[in-house]
Amino acid sequence: MLGAALCLALLSAPATARKPPAGQPLREVLAAEFAVSAGRPDEAVHWYLEAARAAPGDAALASRATQYALMGRDDAALEEALALWSARAPDSIGMQGARATLALRTGRARAARRELETMLREGGARGWLAAYAVLGTGSRDPELSARVLGELFERDVLPTQPMALAAAGQLALGLGDDALFGRIDEVARELHPADPAMGLLRVSHLHRAGRSAEARQVLDALAAGDPANPRIRERIALGYAELGDPAAGAALLEAGGASDDDLGQVALRASLLADADDRQALAGLYEGLAAGAEVPNPARRLLLGQVAEFLELPGEALEWYRSVPGGEQRDTARLRETKVLHDLDRQDEAWAALRALQQDAAANDRLRRDAYLMESELRRADGDDAAELDALDRGLAAFPDESALLYSRALMWERRDDIPRAEADLRRILVAEPDSTAALNALGYTLADRTDRYGEALELIERARIAEPANAAIIDSYGWVLHRLGRDEEALVELRRAFVLEKDAEIASHVGTVLWSLGRREEAMEWFEQARSIDPENRSLRRALEDIGA
């Protein structure tokens, strides 16, 4: 007879895990899968190792043990799992990456470099992508990773294709080694002087370093190269917006001669002109679009409505939206109509239109659901808390346990500091979707940030991290709960890893908070300034600065 714990594992484990392949130890595999589903990777490693020991020659179990050991902090378990995997399966890029990660974690720079060099020399594109992932997120010491990357550069083993050099440059910047980026950049400029990917990275680096005039020169040179690829042209245009000159980006797109039929590029140009507050140019673009609107093209008419909104012509926007003939664009237009009516102070009509959408049996479920979400957003903009809640409650009455509505209501409760209700809604999502990484991460972060239930928070975030180990938001949550547990040195490693993956103001403010807690206040202020440069209104940044009295 099975014990109680194993019965629970059988009921809780994913369906694919309830019947392990013949020959695999049933008890250990089920216990490992239960630990995974419960967000306890260290236990999963323990049980997968037990299973691997009990099944000589089974490479899959050793691989699984290695996979979860890479997420944990038990280097001895990682070493054993990796040894079993290496003995049972042919050498692979994944195996080499695991060996390199273990070497970095244990401070053996030479061994790490040897494995990474093999990956870079022999693995092709998969090899360098995996090697840079190890250096970017596998180490607990960014300075060590930067040093190893520098040594690989000195040994002339970094791939020199444009994309690979840009990735190496991005990694150097993410690891905080501006000097190494400069050396990689020199090689890129010599081998690929017109490469836009590296050039755009150079622009971003110079701008963040406060050298905006130099950044502008680089961007002008890229624009003068007249890139044929329209997506590159769009990225250059966005680069001008990043430097504070969206009008130049719009002018570049116009000079590119894109047809008005390329509505994606026209929409970007309209957005840049709106950011530049160039109403004259935006009006010219609007007139040109309108001149070709005799044919009822849904995408064109939807865009005309959006541009009319930019121009603060709500009456015309309403007409365009109402003329969109059908398809997905028609659904979007019907929602935008309600927003325009609200902006026209015709609230009664807006609410009536939203109610009509919500009750339209012929409309698809997504549109009806989105009508409840739109109403809640407009009610929130009006500062009508009771009506915002009523819209979401009615939506959930029509669509019970619909995750988008529950998620919106949970965020509403969190903003109102009603954490028990926010938790209840997020847990309702998890009842229906136990593997929802968004809900797992949101609930874990909320418990870590707004309560003292750090153990629960850690388990929830671990479950999300197991599912998406390279998700920057989840890594940030993991670092934050480690900070709340008082494990600041570990937290700092994780938060820096998250920032390597995504340059986000909230992540930067978390790094600053942990550095401040460690007494490294000058460094902390540098990170707070970096967060401010990304998003000066970021809520986490404001709270962090209030907490330290800055």
C-alpha positions, 0 to 999 in steps of 0.5 A: 500500500502506498503511503499518504505522501506518495498518494498525494504525489500521485494525485498532484503530479502532472498527468505525464509524470504519473506513469514513469517510463518502465524501468524508472524508480516509481517512488523517487520519480513521483516524489521528484515531480511532486517537489517540482509542482510544489516549487521545491527544486532542491527536493526535486534534485534530491529525489531525481538523484535518488532515482538516477542512482537506483536506475544505472544507465538512465541518462534522462533521470541524470539530466533532470537532476542536473536541470534542477540542480542548475537552478539551486545552490547545492554545488555538490548535488550539481556535481554528482548529477552532472557526473552521472549524466556525463557518464551515461550520455554523449557529450553535448552543448547542454552538458558542456554548459552545465560543466561551465556553470559548475566551474563558475560557481565554484570559482574555477575560472580556467575550467569554465573557460575551457568548456566555454571555449569548446562551445564557442569553437565547435558548437556553431550558433547554438554553442555561442548562444548557450555559452553567453547564456552561461556567462550571463545567468549561470554565474553568481559573480558577474565580475568573474563572468566578465573576466572569463568573457575577457579572457575568451576575447583575448584568446580570439575565440569569440565568433565574429559574425555580426550577430554574435559580436553584438551578443557578446557586446550586449553581454559585456554591458550587462555584466557591467564591463564597459571597457570590454564592450569597447574592445569588442566594439572596436573589432566589430567596427573593423570587421563590420563597420556598417553593421546596424545591430552593433551600431544601435547597441553602441548608441544605447551604451553612449546614451546611458553613459551620458555621451548623447552627442556621440550617440547622436553621431553614431545614429546619424551615420547609421541613418545615412547608410540608408538601411534597406531592411525596413525593420532596421530603419524602424529601430534606428527611428526608435533610437532617435526617440530614445535620444529625445528626438522623435521627430528625426525618427519620423523624418527617417521613416518618411524619407525611406519612401515606405508605401502607405500600404506599410501600415505598421511603419506608418503607425510608428511614424504617427506615434513618433510625430505625436511624441514630438507634438508635431501636429502639422506633420501628423495632420499631413500624414493623416490627410494622406492616409484619408485620401486612400481610404475610399476602399474600406480597408479595415486596418487603414481605417482603424489607423486613421481613427488612432491618428485622429485621436493623436490629433485630438479630433475625437469626433473624426476618430469616432467616425473612422472607428464606426466605419471599420468594416469587419474582422479583428480590426472591427473588434478593436474599433468597437472598443476604441469607440467607447474610449473616444465617447468617454474622452468626449465627456459622453460617458452615458453613451460610453457606458451604454456602448460597453454594456451593449458589447458585454451583452452582445451574444453575437460577439466573440468571448474575447471582445465581451471580456475586453469590454469589461476590462475597458470599462474597469480602466475607464472607471479607474481613470475617473477615480470611481473605485466602486464602479471599477470594482463593479465592472470587474465583478460583473465581468467575473459573473459573466466569465467565472474564473477568467484569468485576465479579469481576476488578474486585473482585480487582483492588481486593483486590490493590491493598489488599494492595499487589500492584500488578502483579496488580491491573494484570493483572486490570484489563488483563484487563477491558480485553481484553474491554471495551476501552472500559470507562471504569471499568477505564480510570480504575481502572488509570490512577489506580492507576498514577498513585497507586502507581507512577511510570509516569505517562505510561501512566497519563495515556493510560489516563485520557485514554481514559476522559476522552474517553468521559466528559468530565464524569465527576467521578471521571475528572476527579479521576484526570486532576488527580491524574496531572497532580500526579504529573507535577509539573504542579500548577497544571494539576492544581489546575484539574482537581481543583477542576473535579471537586469542582464536579461532586461533593463527595467527600472523596477529591477534596477531599483531592487538592486539599489535597495539591496546594495543600500541594505549591504551598506554600499550606498554610493553603488546603490545611488548609481542604480537608483539613478539608472532606474530613474533614467529608465522610468522616473515614475516607477512605483518601486523606485519611488517607494525605495527612495522614500524608504531610504529618505532620498 
